[in-house]
Amino acid sequence: MTLGEFMRAVSDDPVPATLYFFALPTLALLTNWVTGKAAYAAPWKYFYALLVYAACIPGIFATCLSIYLFLFQPGGNIFNLNLITQVLPILSMILTLAIIRQHIAFTWIPGFRKLSNLILSLSVIFLLMYLLDRMRLVAFVYMPVQYLLLIVVGALLLLNYSFRQLLR
């Protein structure tokens, strides 16, 4: 099954995906109500981590897919967005994170720092890909590919380090 076939299958039967993405913020609300002041305790913070990962993995994927389609595919149009596979995961992620953040700090959730680093790394990679695509640098460079990859990796590390220093 290809990614396109999977997206078509989800679009053809949107009920399970819609229920999943509406269940995540609802579960976050219920967990906030049930935990009270014990949200920082061991079993609940792991449940919050599960909710964060269940919301962020599809949300980050949908964000990356949408950015890729708009920036690098010819004819990328906002009117061609699929609401179930491209918009609903992002909205569910934002809403779930906002609900969880009202009750518990993200520093208490195990693994959240890794997700924020993933988002930062993906943002830097898309920025570099976009700049390389727009400058048409790859087509006119007569250097070996290894050196070009070293330059890209070096720029990636430099941008990642500078963004971490800014967010500190």
GROMACS elastic network, one bead per residue, 0.5 to 0.9 nm:
[ bonds ]
;  ai    aj funct       b0    kb
    1     4     6  0.81500   500
    1     5     6  0.60353   500
    1     6     6  0.66075   500
    2     5     6  0.51707   500
    2     6     6  0.62525   500
    2     7     6  0.86951   500
    3     6     6  0.50374   500
    3     7     6  0.61882   500
    3     8     6  0.85957   500
    4     7     6  0.51144   500
    4     8     6  0.61525   500
    4     9     6  0.85690   500
    5     8     6  0.50465   500
    5     9     6  0.60779   500
    5    10     6  0.86297   500
    6     9     6  0.50342   500
    6    10     6  0.62250   500
    6    11     6  0.85488   500
    7    10     6  0.51543   500
    7    11     6  0.61069   500
    7    12     6  0.85491   500
    7    85     6  0.67218   500
    8    12     6  0.59649   500
    8    13     6  0.86349   500
    9    12     6  0.50665   500
    9    13     6  0.63465   500
    9    14     6  0.83168   500
   10    13     6  0.53350   500
   10    14     6  0.54810   500
   10    15     6  0.85065   500
   10    16     6  0.81958   500
   10    17     6  0.69444   500
   10    84     6  0.76833   500
   10    85     6  0.73328   500
   11    14     6  0.52511   500
   11    17     6  0.88376   500
   11    82     6  0.78573   500
   11    83     6  0.88045   500
   11    84     6  0.65345   500
   11    85     6  0.72134   500
   13    16     6  0.72493   500
   13    17     6  0.81608   500
   14    17     6  0.55071   500
   14    18     6  0.59465   500
   14    19     6  0.85405   500
   14    84     6  0.67167   500
   14    85     6  0.89278   500
   15    18     6  0.51172   500
   15    19     6  0.60352   500
   15    20     6  0.85253   500
   16    19     6  0.51570   500
   16    20     6  0.61036   500
   16    21     6  0.86972   500
   17    20     6  0.50352   500
   17    21     6  0.62005   500
   17    22     6  0.85700   500
   17    84     6  0.72693   500
   17    85     6  0.82785   500
   17    88     6  0.88842   500
   17    89     6  0.89221   500
   18    21     6  0.52684   500
   18    22     6  0.61279   500
   18    23     6  0.84053   500
   18    84     6  0.69773   500
   18    88     6  0.76605   500
   19    22     6  0.51802   500
   19    23     6  0.58527   500
   19    24     6  0.87490   500
   20    23     6  0.50655   500
   20    24     6  0.65139   500
   21    24     6  0.55816   500
   21    25     6  0.75607   500
   21    55     6  0.76808   500
   21    88     6  0.68774   500
   21    89     6  0.63838   500
   21    91     6  0.86037   500
   21    92     6  0.56215   500
   21    93     6  0.82942   500
   22    25     6  0.61289   500
   22    26     6  0.65485   500
   22    27     6  0.88385   500
   22    88     6  0.87952   500
   22    92     6  0.68866   500
   23    26     6  0.50106   500
   23    27     6  0.58965   500
   23    28     6  0.84991   500
   23    92     6  0.89790   500
   24    27     6  0.51670   500
   24    28     6  0.62455   500
   24    29     6  0.87364   500
   24    51     6  0.67057   500
   24    52     6  0.88532   500
   24    54     6  0.76433   500
   24    55     6  0.67249   500
   24    92     6  0.70530   500
   24    93     6  0.82890   500
   24    95     6  0.88233   500
   24    96     6  0.63623   500
   25    29     6  0.61812   500
   25    30     6  0.86077   500
   25    51     6  0.86378   500
   25    55     6  0.86593   500
   25    92     6  0.67087   500
   25    93     6  0.82171   500
   25    95     6  0.62645   500
   25    97     6  0.82378   500
   25    99     6  0.70531   500
   25   100     6  0.85962   500
   26    29     6  0.51028   500
   26    30     6  0.62062   500
   26    31     6  0.85202   500
   26    96     6  0.81760   500
   27    30     6  0.50159   500
   27    31     6  0.59375   500
   27    32     6  0.84627   500
   27    51     6  0.79207   500
   27    96     6  0.86664   500
   28    31     6  0.50725   500
   28    32     6  0.61295   500
   28    33     6  0.86191   500
   28    48     6  0.76141   500
   28    51     6  0.71403   500
   28    96     6  0.63365   500
   28    97     6  0.85514   500
   28    99     6  0.63990   500
   28   100     6  0.61335   500
   29    32     6  0.51276   500
   29    33     6  0.62816   500
   29    34     6  0.87045   500
   29    96     6  0.84354   500
   29    99     6  0.65734   500
   29   100     6  0.77163   500
   30    33     6  0.50379   500
   30    34     6  0.60828   500
   30    35     6  0.85336   500
   31    34     6  0.50526   500
   31    35     6  0.58782   500
   31    36     6  0.84708   500
   31    39     6  0.84926   500
   31    44     6  0.81415   500
   31    47     6  0.85324   500
   31    48     6  0.80778   500
   31   100     6  0.87444   500
   32    35     6  0.55132   500
   32    36     6  0.63419   500
   32    37     6  0.89951   500
   32    39     6  0.75286   500
   32    99     6  0.81328   500
   32   100     6  0.72868   500
   32   102     6  0.86539   500
   32   103     6  0.62806   500
   32   104     6  0.86133   500
   33    36     6  0.59427   500
   34    38     6  0.89233   500
   34    39     6  0.89011   500
   35    38     6  0.52468   500
   35    39     6  0.52732   500
   35    40     6  0.88746   500
   35    44     6  0.71948   500
   36    39     6  0.64332   500
   36   103     6  0.84296   500
   37    40     6  0.75071   500
   37    41     6  0.88100   500
   37   103     6  0.86270   500
   38    41     6  0.53498   500
   38    42     6  0.88257   500
   38    44     6  0.74677   500
   38    45     6  0.89951   500
   39    42     6  0.82252   500
   39    43     6  0.85028   500
   39    44     6  0.54993   500
   39    45     6  0.60932   500
   39    48     6  0.84773   500
   39   103     6  0.75098   500
   39   104     6  0.65114   500
   40    43     6  0.85434   500
   40    44     6  0.67312   500
   40    45     6  0.56815   500
   40   104     6  0.71149   500
   40   105     6  0.88111   500
   40   108     6  0.66634   500
   40   109     6  0.83349   500
   41    44     6  0.58066   500
   41    45     6  0.61827   500
   41    46     6  0.88103   500
   42    45     6  0.56464   500
   42    46     6  0.65863   500
   42    47     6  0.89672   500
   43    46     6  0.54888   500
   43    47     6  0.64952   500
   43    48     6  0.89244   500
   44    48     6  0.61755   500
   44    49     6  0.85438   500
   45    49     6  0.61921   500
   45    50     6  0.86822   500
   45   104     6  0.85396   500
   45   108     6  0.69374   500
   45   109     6  0.56015   500
   45   110     6  0.72933   500
   46    50     6  0.62584   500
   46    51     6  0.86837   500
   46   109     6  0.69494   500
   46   110     6  0.68412   500
   47    51     6  0.63047   500
   47    52     6  0.86094   500
   47   109     6  0.89788   500
   48    51     6  0.50145   500
   48    52     6  0.60970   500
   48    53     6  0.86149   500
   48   100     6  0.74562   500
   48   104     6  0.88484   500
   48   109     6  0.66599   500
   48   110     6  0.86706   500
   49    52     6  0.50092   500
   49    53     6  0.61450   500
   49    54     6  0.84281   500
   49   109     6  0.55562   500
   49   110     6  0.60332   500
   49   111     6  0.71321   500
   49   112     6  0.73703   500
   50    53     6  0.52566   500
   50    54     6  0.59694   500
   50    55     6  0.85516   500
   51    54     6  0.50089   500
   51    55     6  0.61158   500
   51    56     6  0.84321   500
   51    96     6  0.78527   500
   51    97     6  0.88010   500
   51   100     6  0.88506   500
   52    55     6  0.52666   500
   52    56     6  0.58605   500
   52    57     6  0.84203   500
   52    93     6  0.79140   500
   52    96     6  0.73824   500
   52    97     6  0.67871   500
   52   100     6  0.82934   500
   52   109     6  0.85856   500
   52   112     6  0.78124   500
   53    56     6  0.50497   500
   53    57     6  0.57868   500
   53    58     6  0.86437   500
   53   111     6  0.88028   500
   53   112     6  0.83744   500
   53   115     6  0.81864   500
   54    57     6  0.60852   500
   54    58     6  0.72698   500
   54    59     6  0.88585   500
   54    93     6  0.85694   500
   55    58     6  0.62015   500
   55    59     6  0.61550   500
   55    60     6  0.86509   500
   55    89     6  0.73208   500
   55    90     6  0.84046   500
   55    92     6  0.65959   500
   55    94     6  0.83621   500
   55    96     6  0.68610   500
   55    97     6  0.80133   500
   56    60     6  0.56534   500
   56    61     6  0.81842   500
   56    89     6  0.82800   500
   56    90     6  0.81963   500
   56    92     6  0.86894   500
   56    93     6  0.55429   500
   56    94     6  0.85183   500
   56    96     6  0.89415   500
   56    97     6  0.85040   500
   56   115     6  0.79212   500
   57    60     6  0.53682   500
   57    61     6  0.61549   500
   57    62     6  0.86030   500
   57    89     6  0.89702   500
   57    93     6  0.86377   500
   57   115     6  0.87770   500
   58    61     6  0.50194   500
   58    62     6  0.59884   500
   58    63     6  0.84882   500
   58    85     6  0.88916   500
   58    89     6  0.58669   500
   58    90     6  0.76914   500
   58    93     6  0.80254   500
   59    62     6  0.51302   500
   59    63     6  0.61125   500
   59    64     6  0.86236   500
   59    86     6  0.82997   500
   59    87     6  0.86186   500
   59    88     6  0.82496   500
   59    91     6  0.77817   500
   59    92     6  0.73976   500
   59    93     6  0.55026   500
   59    94     6  0.82684   500
   60    63     6  0.50273   500
   60    64     6  0.61415   500
   60    65     6  0.84996   500
   60    89     6  0.82731   500
   60    90     6  0.72890   500
   60    93     6  0.83295   500
   60   119     6  0.73462   500
   61    64     6  0.51712   500
   61    65     6  0.60582   500
   61    66     6  0.85481   500
   61    86     6  0.87683   500
   61    89     6  0.86067   500
   61    90     6  0.88384   500
   62    65     6  0.50304   500
   62    66     6  0.60457   500
   62    67     6  0.85361   500
   62    85     6  0.68185   500
   62    86     6  0.50606   500
   62    87     6  0.74104   500
   62    88     6  0.87907   500
   62    89     6  0.64944   500
   62    90     6  0.65792   500
   63    66     6  0.51815   500
   63    67     6  0.61472   500
   63    68     6  0.85046   500
   63    86     6  0.71529   500
   63    87     6  0.83865   500
   63    89     6  0.84863   500
   63    90     6  0.66578   500
   64    67     6  0.51529   500
   64    68     6  0.60045   500
   64    69     6  0.85357   500
   64   122     6  0.78973   500
   64   123     6  0.87091   500
   64   126     6  0.84126   500
   65    68     6  0.50905   500
   65    69     6  0.61085   500
   65    70     6  0.86246   500
   65    86     6  0.76264   500
   66    69     6  0.51334   500
   66    70     6  0.61584   500
   66    71     6  0.85193   500
   66    81     6  0.80704   500
   66    86     6  0.65638   500
   66    87     6  0.88246   500
   67    70     6  0.52324   500
   67    71     6  0.59449   500
   67    72     6  0.81329   500
   67   126     6  0.82146   500
   68    71     6  0.53404   500
   68    72     6  0.55554   500
   68    73     6  0.70678   500
   68   126     6  0.80982   500
   69    72     6  0.57752   500
   69    73     6  0.50754   500
   69    74     6  0.81301   500
   69    75     6  0.87027   500
   69    76     6  0.57148   500
   69    77     6  0.84041   500
   70    73     6  0.61539   500
   70    74     6  0.79425   500
   70    75     6  0.79427   500
   70    77     6  0.66488   500
   70    78     6  0.78106   500
   71    74     6  0.81102   500
   71    76     6  0.72859   500
   71   130     6  0.72392   500
   72    76     6  0.78877   500
   72   130     6  0.79166   500
   72   133     6  0.82112   500
   73    76     6  0.56550   500
   74    77     6  0.88665   500
   76    79     6  0.87561   500
   76    80     6  0.75134   500
   77    80     6  0.54911   500
   77    81     6  0.74086   500
   78    81     6  0.55919   500
   79    82     6  0.86265   500
   81    84     6  0.89017   500
   81    85     6  0.84629   500
   81    86     6  0.65345   500
   81    87     6  0.75565   500
   82    85     6  0.56449   500
   82    86     6  0.54692   500
   82    87     6  0.69067   500
   82    88     6  0.88964   500
   83    86     6  0.55435   500
   83    88     6  0.59374   500
   83    89     6  0.88519   500
   84    87     6  0.61826   500
   84    88     6  0.53112   500
   84    89     6  0.74358   500
   85    88     6  0.64484   500
   85    89     6  0.66644   500
   86    89     6  0.63550   500
   86    90     6  0.70133   500
   87    90     6  0.54083   500
   87    91     6  0.62502   500
   87    92     6  0.85935   500
   88    91     6  0.51331   500
   88    92     6  0.59371   500
   88    93     6  0.84575   500
   89    92     6  0.50709   500
   89    93     6  0.60436   500
   89    94     6  0.86401   500
   90    93     6  0.51022   500
   90    94     6  0.62363   500
   90    95     6  0.85858   500
   91    94     6  0.51860   500
   91    95     6  0.60475   500
   91    96     6  0.84123   500
   92    95     6  0.51722   500
   92    96     6  0.58749   500
   92    97     6  0.84061   500
   93    96     6  0.52156   500
   93    97     6  0.60573   500
   93    98     6  0.84760   500
   94    97     6  0.52941   500
   94    98     6  0.60888   500
   94    99     6  0.86438   500
   95    98     6  0.50876   500
   95    99     6  0.61584   500
   95   100     6  0.86074   500
   96    99     6  0.52012   500
   96   100     6  0.61629   500
   96   101     6  0.84974   500
   97   100     6  0.51205   500
   97   101     6  0.59126   500
   97   102     6  0.86560   500
   98   101     6  0.51010   500
   98   102     6  0.64191   500
   99   102     6  0.54229   500
   99   103     6  0.71524   500
  100   103     6  0.55236   500
  100   104     6  0.61267   500
  100   105     6  0.80269   500
  100   106     6  0.82452   500
  101   104     6  0.53367   500
  101   105     6  0.57527   500
  101   106     6  0.65931   500
  102   105     6  0.77646   500
  104   107     6  0.84300   500
  104   108     6  0.71503   500
  104   109     6  0.80710   500
  105   108     6  0.57623   500
  105   109     6  0.73447   500
  106   109     6  0.52378   500
  106   110     6  0.83424   500
  106   112     6  0.65326   500
  106   113     6  0.82724   500
  107   110     6  0.75540   500
  107   111     6  0.88727   500
  107   112     6  0.71288   500
  107   113     6  0.75694   500
  108   112     6  0.84168   500
  109   112     6  0.58745   500
  109   113     6  0.86034   500
  110   113     6  0.78407   500
  110   114     6  0.89554   500
  111   114     6  0.53665   500
  111   115     6  0.67853   500
  112   115     6  0.51325   500
  112   116     6  0.63917   500
  112   117     6  0.86732   500
  113   116     6  0.51449   500
  113   117     6  0.61772   500
  113   118     6  0.85916   500
  114   117     6  0.50271   500
  114   118     6  0.61358   500
  114   119     6  0.87007   500
  115   119     6  0.62466   500
  115   120     6  0.85769   500
  116   119     6  0.50910   500
  116   120     6  0.61609   500
  116   121     6  0.85881   500
  117   120     6  0.50003   500
  117   121     6  0.60375   500
  117   122     6  0.85159   500
  117   160     6  0.88642   500
  117   164     6  0.87866   500
  118   121     6  0.50976   500
  118   122     6  0.60752   500
  118   123     6  0.84857   500
  119   122     6  0.51826   500
  119   123     6  0.61057   500
  119   124     6  0.86649   500
  120   123     6  0.51150   500
  120   124     6  0.62801   500
  120   125     6  0.86725   500
  120   160     6  0.72384   500
  120   163     6  0.78820   500
  120   164     6  0.86651   500
  121   124     6  0.51639   500
  121   125     6  0.61561   500
  121   126     6  0.86452   500
  121   156     6  0.80568   500
  121   159     6  0.89728   500
  121   160     6  0.66083   500
  122   125     6  0.50346   500
  122   126     6  0.61255   500
  122   127     6  0.84918   500
  123   126     6  0.52187   500
  123   127     6  0.61260   500
  123   128     6  0.86572   500
  124   127     6  0.50077   500
  124   128     6  0.61765   500
  124   129     6  0.85409   500
  124   156     6  0.66264   500
  124   159     6  0.68290   500
  124   160     6  0.69398   500
  125   128     6  0.51367   500
  125   129     6  0.60484   500
  125   130     6  0.84806   500
  125   156     6  0.69183   500
  126   130     6  0.59472   500
  126   131     6  0.84751   500
  127   130     6  0.51451   500
  127   131     6  0.61577   500
  127   132     6  0.85807   500
  128   131     6  0.51011   500
  128   132     6  0.60319   500
  128   133     6  0.83914   500
  128   152     6  0.77403   500
  128   155     6  0.82068   500
  128   156     6  0.76538   500
  129   132     6  0.51616   500
  129   133     6  0.59732   500
  129   134     6  0.85538   500
  130   133     6  0.50401   500
  130   134     6  0.60919   500
  130   135     6  0.85339   500
  131   134     6  0.51852   500
  131   135     6  0.60238   500
  131   136     6  0.84169   500
  131   137     6  0.88301   500
  132   135     6  0.52848   500
  132   136     6  0.60161   500
  132   137     6  0.58517   500
  132   138     6  0.69707   500
  133   136     6  0.53341   500
  133   137     6  0.73255   500
  133   138     6  0.79192   500
  134   137     6  0.80184   500
  135   138     6  0.82281   500
  136   139     6  0.57907   500
  136   140     6  0.70774   500
  137   140     6  0.56254   500
  137   141     6  0.62489   500
  138   141     6  0.56106   500
  138   142     6  0.86898   500
  138   148     6  0.83434   500
  139   142     6  0.84231   500
  141   144     6  0.85491   500
  141   148     6  0.86650   500
  142   145     6  0.88337   500
  143   146     6  0.83572   500
  143   147     6  0.68622   500
  143   148     6  0.71798   500
  144   147     6  0.56962   500
  144   148     6  0.67723   500
  144   149     6  0.89930   500
  145   148     6  0.50240   500
  145   149     6  0.61436   500
  145   150     6  0.85926   500
  146   149     6  0.51250   500
  146   150     6  0.62077   500
  146   151     6  0.86913   500
  147   151     6  0.62051   500
  147   152     6  0.86655   500
  148   151     6  0.50798   500
  148   152     6  0.62756   500
  148   153     6  0.86534   500
  149   152     6  0.50400   500
  149   153     6  0.60571   500
  149   154     6  0.83937   500
  150   153     6  0.51071   500
  150   154     6  0.59306   500
  150   155     6  0.84511   500
  151   154     6  0.50659   500
  151   155     6  0.60841   500
  151   156     6  0.84930   500
  152   155     6  0.50905   500
  152   156     6  0.60486   500
  152   157     6  0.86369   500
  153   157     6  0.61630   500
  153   158     6  0.85257   500
  154   157     6  0.51607   500
  154   158     6  0.60977   500
  154   159     6  0.85800   500
  155   158     6  0.50179   500
  155   159     6  0.60384   500
  155   160     6  0.83982   500
  156   159     6  0.52550   500
  156   160     6  0.59983   500
  156   161     6  0.85016   500
  157   160     6  0.50726   500
  157   161     6  0.60259   500
  157   162     6  0.85101   500
  158   161     6  0.52056   500
  158   162     6  0.61471   500
  158   163     6  0.86250   500
  159   162     6  0.50754   500
  159   163     6  0.60577   500
  159   164     6  0.85436   500
  160   163     6  0.52225   500
  160   164     6  0.62288   500
  160   165     6  0.86951   500
  161   164     6  0.51723   500
  161   165     6  0.62901   500
  161   166     6  0.87378   500
  162   165     6  0.50648   500
  162   166     6  0.62496   500
  162   167     6  0.87342   500
  163   167     6  0.61881   500
  163   168     6  0.86204   500
  164   167     6  0.51426   500
  164   168     6  0.61406   500
  165   168     6  0.52736   500
